[in-house]
Amino acid sequence: MPAQPVAPTSSYGSADLTSAVRFFRHPVAGVVTVVLSMFAMILGSGLISAGFYLLVAWITGERAEGGLRTTLQIASYVTTTVIAVLLIMLWRRLAQLPMRGFGLVPLSRAWLLIPGFGLAVGVNYASAATAVAAGASTWGQPRFDTVLIITVITIFFGQAFPEELLWRGHLSNLLARRLRAVAVIATTSLAFGSMHIVSHSSAQSLGEQLLYVLQGTGLGFLTIAMRYGTASLWMAVGFHTGYNAFFEAAAPVTGNYGVELLTRAVLLAVCATLVLFVRRFRRRADRDFGEAAP
């Protein structure tokens, strides 16, 4: 991995910047604002979703059911992405940074969603198979239907895309102005994993909760490695979507949850290491994260 820090392409640290701008460009402030954005997305989309359902009930006099309920559900998750974009615009404006360098363009790289999704399913199946082979879990019944398709759509707009845009898009770009690539990878992975302390899970003990945080860190590690390795955000978005959607299709449903979490964390870390190893020999500059990045 290149040892040289990112060459700043903006006026970071210049005397003409105000203290407020310097504050919002600081790595610690960047992490804190992204964490706050995560909570704001959840709260905001939840309130908007409740508003949708109340509006339908007020207009029709009945609860939303069937196709209408599904439409409202998808719409509420789309608002999560909208909130994420608005918050990123706010933080970038306060830091006087341009709205680029997130890895979204060129859009021709959006095809990386597909291998990212496929790799996520493969990693999860390998992890599940390991847990089953160890006698720690048993397989559930695979489910491939319209409900799963809707689940994939809601996960994409409600979790994968907005979270990747925040963490591996905006935050990694901001951090790269001050930190080396290895520090960007470590910071985003650990901070993202720490968010899983308050995430909903099936953990029944402190040990399982810590393992849940560990696998969350592994997910962050692999997705930032994909962002670094492909100079694009799309593969990370695809992986994040597939990783979460997997549990709606087929997974061990009974047994030792801790073993399942541990096998996932190990496989995620191994895959991330392999991605970075391959990336190292491609000899791209650290600016993949920087302002000049796609």
N, C-alpha and C positions, 0 to 999 in steps of 0.2 A: 504494500500500500504506500503511495507517495508520502514522503515525510514533510514536504514543504506545505506551509499554510496557504490558504486561499489568498490570492492577490486581490485586495479590495478593488472593486470597480466603481465604488461610489465614494462619497466624501466622508465615510465613517471616520469619526474621531477628529474631524477637522474643527478648527476653532470657530467656524461660522455656525456650527450646529448648536441648537439650544440644549439646555439640560434635559428638557422633556423628550426631545428627539433621541438624545443619547440614552436616556432611560429605556425607551421602548425598543431601542436597538440592542440593548444588553442581553446576553444569552439567558440570564436568570429571568429577566422580565419576559423574554420570549416564551420560556417554558411555562411560567405562571399564567400568562394570558391565554395560552393554548389550553391549559387545564381548566381555566375559568370558562373558556369557550365550550368545552365539552359539557360542562354542567348547564351552561346557557342553552345549548342545543337541545338537551334532554328536556329541560323545563319549558323552553319556548315551544318546541314541537308538541309537547304534551298539552299545553294550554290551547294551542291552535287546534289540535285534534279534538279536545273536549268542546271547543267552540263549534267545530264542524257538526258534531253529533247533536249538540243542543240546538243549533240552527235548523237542522233537518227535523228534529222532534217538534220544534216550534211551528215550522211550516206545514208539516204533514200530520202532526198530532200522533205520530207513531215513531218507534225506534227504527233506526236504519238497519236493514237486513239484506241478505243476499248480495247481489251485485253492487248495490248502492253502498253497502257497508264496506265491501272490498275496495271500491273506488275511493271512499273517504279514508280508508286505511292507507292506501298508497299515497294519496294526496298529503296526508299528515307526515309521512316519511319524507316526501319530497321537500316539505318545508324545512326538514332538518338540514338538507343540503343548502337550501336557500339561506338559512340562518348562518351556516358555516361560511358561505361566501361573503355575506355581509359583514361578519365579524372579521374575516381576513382583510377585507377592504378597510375596515376601521383601523386594525392594528398596523397595516402597511401605511396608511395615511398618517397616523400618529408618529410612525418611525420614518416617514418621508422616504419610503421604499417603493419601487415600481411594482405593478401587478404582473410580474413575470418571473420566470425561473422556477416554476412549480413542476415542470416535467409533463405538462398536458399537451404541448405542441412539439412537433407536428402531430396532428390528429391521425395521421397515417400509422402511428405507432399504437393506436387503440386496439389493434389486433392482439397485442400482448395480453389483453384481458383473458383471452381464451387459454393460452398455455398457463397463465397464472392461476386461473380457476381449476384447470386440470391437475396442476401440480398440488394444489391444496387438497383436492379429493384424494390424490395418490398418497400424500403425506398422512392424511387422516386415516385412510384405510390401512396403511402400513402400521401406524401407531395402534389402531384398533386390533389388527391381526396379532400384533405382538402381545397386547394385553390378553387377548383370548387364548393365545398359545401358552401364555404363562398361567392360565387358569384363573385369571383375575376378573374376567368379564365374559359375558355371553352376547352373541349378536342379536340385534333387533331385526325387525322386518323392514327391508328396504321399501321406500315409498317414493314413487316417481309419478306424480300426477299434477293437475293444475294448481293444487295448493302449494306444491313445492316451487312451481314457477313463480307464483305470486310471492312466496317467501324470498326467493332469490332477488326479485325486484325490490322488495321492501328492504332487504339487507343492503343491497347496493346503494339505495338512496338514503337509508336511515342510519347506516353504520359505515360501510366500507369506503364509499367515495368521500363523504365529508370528513371522516377521520383521517384518511390518507392525505387528503388535501391540506388538512391542518398540520399533521405531524410530519409526514414525509415530503410534503410540498412546501408550505409556508415556513414551518419551523426549521427544517433542514436548510432551506435557503438562507434564512436569517442567521442561523448558527455558523454557517460556513464563512460568513464575513469576518468572524473572529477566531474560529476554531479549526483545527485540522480535521481531516475526514474521519479519522479514528475516534476523535472526541465527539464529532457530530453523531456518529453511529452509536457510541456508548450512551450519550446523553438522551437521544430520542428513544432508544430501546428501554433504558432504565425508567425514564419518566413515563413512557407509555405503559410499561408493565406495572408500575406503581399505581396507576389508575384502576387496575383490576382489584385493588384492595376493597373498593366500594362497589365493584360490579356484582351483578346478580349471578350466582353460580349454584351448583349442587353440593358445594363443599359443606361438610358436616362438622369439621373440626378445624382447629387452628393450623394443623399441619397441612390439611387439604387446601385451606385458603391460601397458605403460603405457596403451595405447589401451583395453585391457580394463577397467582401473581407471576410465578416463574414461567409458566407457559405463555402468559400474556407478554412477558419480556421477550420470550423466544419469538413470538409472533411479530413484535416490533423489530427485533433483530433481523429477521428474515425479510420483512417488507422494506426496511431501510437498505438492506443489502441489495434487494432488487432495484430499488430506486437508484442506488449508487452504481450497480452493475449494468443497468440498461440505459442510464441517463434519461429515464422516463418514469412516470408515475403509474402507468397503466397496468403493468404486470403486478405491482403491489396491490392495486385496487382489485384486480381479478382474483389474486390469491386470498385477500381478506374476505371477499364475497364468498368464494368457494369454501373457505375454512369455516365460516359461520354457517353456511347453508348445509354443509355436510351433516350436521347433527339433525337436520330435518329429513335426511334421506336414509342413512344407515349408520349405526354406531353401536358399540356395546352399551346396553341400557341397564345392566345389573352387574354388580361385582365391586371390585376395589377401585373407587374413583381416583384415589391417589396414584395408583399405578398407571391409570389411563393418562392422567395429567403429566406424570413424569415421562412417560414414553413420548408424548406429544412434544414436551419441552426439549427433550434430547434430539428428536428428529428435526425440529425446527432449527435448533442450534447447528446441527450438522449441515443441513441444507444451506443455512446462511453462510457458514464457513466456506462451503464449496463455491457458492456464488462469488464471494469476495476473493477466493483463491483464483478463480477464472478471471475475474475482473482485474486482478493485479497484473496478470500477464497480458492484458489488453493495453496497458500503459496509457490510459486516458488521464487527463489532468484532473486535479481536485475541483476545478471549476465546474464539473458536472453538477455540483450542488449550487453553484454561484449564480450571479445575475446573468451570465452569458449562457447558462444552461437552458435547454428547451423547456 
